[in-house]
Every structure is written in C-alpha cells, then in structure tokens.
Amino acid sequence: MNKKNPFSELAGKSIEELAQLEADLAAKRFTLRFQHAVGQVENTAEIRKTRRELARVKTALKSKLAV
C-alpha cells in the first residue's frame, strides 16, 4: 500500500474485485477478533491494519457505486 495515497491501488479495481476483497477482509477481521478474545493473536497491530484496510475498501466501493 502506498503511504501517500492508500486508495491508489484500490482505484484501479473493479466493483466485483472490491466486493470480494471486502468479504475477505471482513472474514479476516472476524477471525482476528475471536483469536484476540481467546488470546491467540501474536500481532495485535494486524487487527488495526485489517480494520483500516476494510474501511478503505468500503469507501472505494461506495465511491464507485455512487458514480
């Protein structure tokens, strides 16, 4: 992901690709949340990164659907 513009790589993706990426990230977030509750997550920063990436994907998807 580009530090200056995190949306640059998402802008080139189609709506179907973004929807699939959203589903994958939502599943990953769900898994990480449960692992964190049980104490199995080694890298807790991964939860935050996944949550933010999911928000970026949702924003990109919403902007493409609005056009």
C-alpha positions as CSV (number, residue, x, y, z in Angstrom):
1,M,0.0,0.0,0.0
2,N,1.2,3.4,-0.9
3,K,1.9,5.6,2.1
4,K,0.9,8.9,0.4
5,N,-2.3,7.6,-1.2
6,P,-3.7,4.4,0.2
7,F,-6.6,4.5,-2.3
8,S,-4.3,4.4,-5.4
9,E,-4.2,0.6,-5.7
10,L,-8.0,0.3,-4.9
11,A,-9.0,2.8,-7.6
12,G,-8.0,0.5,-10.4
13,K,-10.0,-2.4,-9.2
14,S,-13.5,-3.3,-10.4
15,I,-16.6,-3.4,-8.3
16,E,-16.5,-7.2,-8.2
17,E,-12.9,-7.2,-7.1
18,L,-13.6,-4.7,-4.3
19,A,-16.7,-6.7,-3.2
20,Q,-14.6,-9.8,-3.0
21,L,-11.8,-8.0,-1.1
22,E,-14.4,-6.6,1.3
23,A,-15.7,-10.1,2.0
24,D,-12.2,-11.5,2.5
25,L,-11.2,-8.7,4.9
26,A,-14.4,-9.0,6.9
27,A,-13.8,-12.7,7.4
28,K,-10.2,-12.0,8.4
29,R,-11.3,-9.3,10.9
30,F,-13.9,-11.7,12.3
31,T,-11.2,-14.4,12.8
32,L,-8.7,-12.0,14.3
33,R,-11.4,-10.7,16.8
34,F,-12.1,-14.2,18.0
35,Q,-8.4,-15.1,18.2
36,H,-7.8,-11.9,20.2
37,A,-10.6,-12.8,22.6
38,V,-9.1,-16.2,23.3
39,G,-5.5,-14.8,23.4
40,Q,-4.1,-16.4,20.3
41,V,-3.2,-13.3,18.4
42,E,0.6,-12.7,18.4
43,N,0.5,-9.4,16.4
44,T,-2.3,-7.3,17.7
45,A,-1.5,-4.5,15.2
46,E,-2.8,-6.8,12.5
47,I,-6.3,-6.2,13.9
48,R,-6.0,-2.5,13.4
49,K,-4.4,-2.8,9.9
50,T,-7.2,-5.1,8.8
51,R,-9.9,-2.8,10.2
52,R,-8.5,0.2,8.4
53,E,-8.0,-1.6,5.1
54,L,-11.6,-2.8,5.3
55,A,-12.7,0.8,5.8
56,R,-10.7,1.9,2.8
57,V,-12.2,-0.9,0.6
58,K,-15.7,0.1,1.7
59,T,-15.0,3.7,0.9
60,A,-13.7,2.9,-2.5
61,L,-16.6,0.6,-3.2
62,K,-19.1,3.2,-2.1
63,S,-17.5,5.9,-4.3
64,K,-17.6,3.6,-7.4
65,L,-21.2,2.7,-6.8
66,A,-22.2,6.4,-6.4
67,V,-20.9,7.2,-9.9
